[in-house]
Amino acid sequence: MVFDNTIEIIDAVHLNSHLDRVVFRRKEQFMECPETNNVPIAACVTAHGRRLLFKTIMEAVKLGNNILYCDTDSLFIKRKKWQKGISEGYKNYFKNLF
């Protein structure tokens, strides 16, 4: 029941070690996945993005910087105080990345 996408669980209560109460109902309309979605392509795009972020993290660490935060689409780097602007290492790295 928990993994059935056509059922909506309204409430679940653990009453005792032998009994649970679950209130559920069937969804009025179950929406199928649109034909325009392509899970393998989405997985490849996501994997490529993660790979690029990982490579960028490794390059930043190699240049002596600290990683403050990384998410699925962003990276925050704390540069050394003596660095001004984007270092030559990053410029060359991003030129060759794509």
C-alpha positions as CSV (number, residue, x, y, z in Angstrom):
1,M,0.0,0.0,0.0
2,V,2.8,2.4,0.8
3,F,4.4,2.0,-2.6
4,D,1.2,2.0,-4.6
5,N,1.0,5.4,-6.5
6,T,-2.8,5.1,-6.9
7,I,-3.4,5.2,-3.1
8,E,-3.2,8.3,-0.9
9,I,-2.5,7.7,2.8
10,I,-4.5,10.2,4.8
11,D,-3.4,9.2,8.3
12,A,-1.4,6.5,10.1
13,V,-1.4,5.8,13.8
14,H,0.6,3.2,15.7
15,L,-1.9,2.0,18.3
16,N,0.1,-0.8,20.0
17,S,2.7,-3.5,19.3
18,H,0.1,-5.5,17.3
19,L,-2.1,-2.9,15.7
20,D,-1.7,0.1,13.4
21,R,-4.5,2.2,12.0
22,V,-4.2,3.5,8.4
23,V,-6.7,5.7,6.7
24,F,-6.4,5.8,3.0
25,R,-8.3,6.4,-0.2
26,R,-7.8,5.7,-3.9
27,K,-6.7,8.7,-5.9
28,E,-9.4,9.9,-8.2
29,Q,-7.1,10.2,-11.1
30,F,-3.6,8.8,-11.4
31,M,-1.4,10.9,-13.7
32,E,0.8,8.9,-15.9
33,C,4.3,10.1,-16.7
34,P,4.2,12.3,-19.9
35,E,5.8,10.9,-23.0
36,T,8.0,13.9,-23.2
37,N,10.0,12.9,-20.1
38,N,13.1,10.8,-20.6
39,V,14.6,9.5,-17.4
40,P,17.8,8.1,-19.0
41,I,18.6,11.5,-20.5
42,A,17.8,13.3,-17.2
43,A,20.1,10.9,-15.4
44,C,23.0,11.5,-17.9
45,V,22.6,15.3,-17.6
46,T,22.6,15.1,-13.8
47,A,25.6,12.8,-13.8
48,H,27.5,15.1,-16.2
49,G,26.7,18.1,-13.9
50,R,27.9,16.3,-10.8
51,R,31.1,15.3,-12.7
52,L,31.8,18.9,-13.6
53,L,31.2,20.0,-10.0
54,F,33.5,17.3,-8.7
55,K,36.2,18.3,-11.1
56,T,35.9,21.9,-10.2
57,I,36.1,21.1,-6.5
58,M,39.3,19.1,-7.1
59,E,40.8,22.0,-9.1
60,A,39.9,24.5,-6.4
61,V,41.5,22.3,-3.7
62,K,44.5,21.8,-5.9
63,L,44.9,25.6,-6.1
64,G,44.8,25.8,-2.3
65,N,41.3,27.1,-1.9
66,N,38.6,26.0,0.6
67,I,35.2,24.7,-0.5
68,L,32.5,26.4,1.6
69,Y,29.3,24.9,0.0
70,C,28.3,22.7,-2.9
71,D,24.8,22.0,-4.2
72,T,23.5,20.4,-7.4
73,D,24.0,23.7,-9.4
74,S,26.4,25.8,-7.4
75,L,29.8,25.9,-5.7
76,F,31.0,28.5,-3.1
77,I,34.8,28.7,-2.8
78,K,36.8,30.7,-0.3
79,R,39.9,32.0,-2.1
80,K,43.2,32.9,-0.5
81,K,43.5,36.6,0.4
82,W,46.3,37.2,-2.0
83,Q,44.3,36.0,-5.0
84,K,42.7,38.7,-7.0
85,G,39.9,37.8,-9.4
86,I,39.8,34.5,-11.2
87,S,43.2,32.8,-11.1
88,E,45.0,31.7,-14.3
89,G,44.5,28.1,-13.2
90,Y,40.7,28.5,-13.2
91,K,40.8,30.4,-16.5
92,N,42.7,27.5,-18.2
93,Y,40.6,24.9,-16.4
94,F,37.2,26.4,-17.6
95,K,38.6,26.8,-21.1
96,N,39.4,23.1,-21.3
97,L,36.4,21.9,-19.4
98,F,34.0,21.9,-22.3
